[in-house]
Amino acid sequence: MLSIDVYVVHAFSKDGEGGNAAGVVLHADALTELEMKQIAKKVGYSETAFVSQSHHADVRVRFFTPEEEVDLCGHATIATFHVLKEQGLLGSGRFTQETRAGVLEVEIRNDLTIMMQQRLPEFLPVTNHQEIADSLKVPLEVLDDRFPILIGFTGLRDILIPIKSLTELLSIQPDFEKVKEISRQSHVVGYHLFTLETMEDGIAHTRNFAPLYGIDEESATGTSNGALACYLFEQSLVLKKSSTLVMEQGYGMKFPSEILVELTVAGEEISHVTVGGKATTLSVQHLDF
């Protein structure tokens, strides 16, 4: 029987509250892939991160949902580097993590904000608008036709779906089986819905559905909001210059979250994307399996 510690961390927390829970397992070098899957399923959070040594970066991090491994996870990265800093394994500065999405840079700032590098954005068109509306159980008119529905990517693929109003966004109750099927057919992790109406100081309010990976809804998603920030830039909804964008998420789940996205722009093109925020460690679980 193995005994391990799992740090329970809320990433993208706002003023020490809310955020999105992730599990973090340190010193995972001896764990097999099957054991990581078993642990992630037992922990039960949308993602659990496993940290081990790397020959190519400062650390290697693998991410598992309760169902399977994914290439990258934003909130679990924030949680991981928060724990590494908290446990004295890393200080402030710039570090690298080896992931299935490549070797990516992570910065731990003096104020404990953690920012992670994203891939440069890619977008693909989406044509099945009526099917998407049906899967959300809303009339087609609820989708904001001023802006396109696109598959966005800065590390993971999501369908970016504009919604006309905050009230309509918060009232959506999807048909998760239909969302799952469309996600499977589209080769995406899930849906990332957004409206430009916000509750506080954000530029967009978002919701994220990923039932294909065992996650009906997440309260904070880093990679999805990274792709959304790039989308907003491409649609000229943010200034064509370097900027920091604040995304709101999780309010309807009673886990208000704040995701920061920093875009560096060279000329008319995005040259660098980072996503981040703060985190709060809630507890350490001792698991035997």
Secondary structure, 3 states (H helix, E strand, C coil): CCEEEEEEEEECEECCECCEEEEEECCCCCCCHHHHHHHHHHHCCCCEEEEECCCCCCEEEEEECCCCEECCCHHHHHHHHHHHHHCCCCCCEEEEEEECCEEEEEEECCCCCEEEECCCCEEEECCCHHHHHHHHCCCHHHECCCCCCEEEECCCEEEEEEECCHHHHHHCCCCHHHHHHHHHHHCCCEEEEEECCCCCCCCEEEEEEEHHHCEEEECCCHHHHHHHHHHHHHCCCCCCCCEEEEEEECHHHCCCEEEEEEEEEECCEEEEEEEEECEEEEEEEEEEC
